């Protein structure tokens, strides 16, 4: 019988940790008093098990709980539910990591394209990728298309909708996406650099399916989705239905629960089908530490059974002045996302985007490892 091992951080007095660990094991498995369970199989195979308790400091403990893999049933939402459903309501518990057995990993497709596929779309087999976002909300399709053309003429690899662009009356999806797609295609022809436009999906699953159809009709191959607002099962379903499409996962709502970012953004989004994962870079608007950001990137790219690697996309208030620093920190397997800093540049978005791309292309990775060549990467 295989088990998921969920690793939690508990904040409680030492005298209470054993009882609280057992309570978590029961709550996250059968959610009822054990004395009320008559089925021997449930008691032996379904009830959660406390596997380990490790002190981490004053009133801090790492608790590992074994949960029956069969309770997940291959459902992304149920996996989140089993890992952190009810106990997320306890303010003294944080879900820090999870070890998943190979047979459960095999139930999820993971990224369909991953890092290699995102590189192939824009003809950049080795270097870091450049991305920006269309902002602000409130602009009509024609103005967003004009802005998209300017940014694409700067030679960006990817240009995504801001995640706040949905299906608003001032910029409905069915009008906005064709207008921007045509503008970006024109710019790509003029610049000679393929820029992939990434529209943002929103609404119900049925609405998103219609939006995917519109994107495909415009020749688009990459989409943006926020798995926590759309639903992680929605990401997995769309990825399964449209294996030709790549998906960038947005972190919106990711700070609403005490769930460690490396696990959520780096591993779970990846497992559920994200080819790239956006997350707040350290030193930006959201206060993540360098240690956390490095752990997210490592979780996204590290070998993990048969699950393809996912491209880390540090973002959140980044500037052109930090490009070298970010490249040194993340290496070539990343996509740098700079939005507002390009849009607010005095020289205009086209020139700012061009300077961003030029700096990224010219950067020479130091040969600190055999995988980082010391010449510019195409």
TAGIZI-V978388 format. One line per field, one symbol per residue. psi: psi as a letter, one per 40 degrees, with the letter a starting at -180 (. if undefined). A space follows every 10 residues. Layout:
psi->???
This chain:
psi->hiihhhhihh hiideedddd dddddddece fihdeehdhd ddddddhihh dihhheahfh ihhhhhhhde edfehddddd dddfcdeeeh eehhhdihhh iddddeeida hddadddddd defgediiih iiihiiieii dddddddddd ddeeeidihi iieehbfide gidddddddd dddddddddd dehhhhhgih iiaidddddd dddddddeei ehihihdddd hddddddddd dgeeiihhhi eheeeeighh dddddddddd deehdihhih iieaeeeiid dddddddddd eihgbehiii hhghagfiid eeddddddde adgihhhhcd dddehdeidd dddddddddd dehhhifdie egieiih.
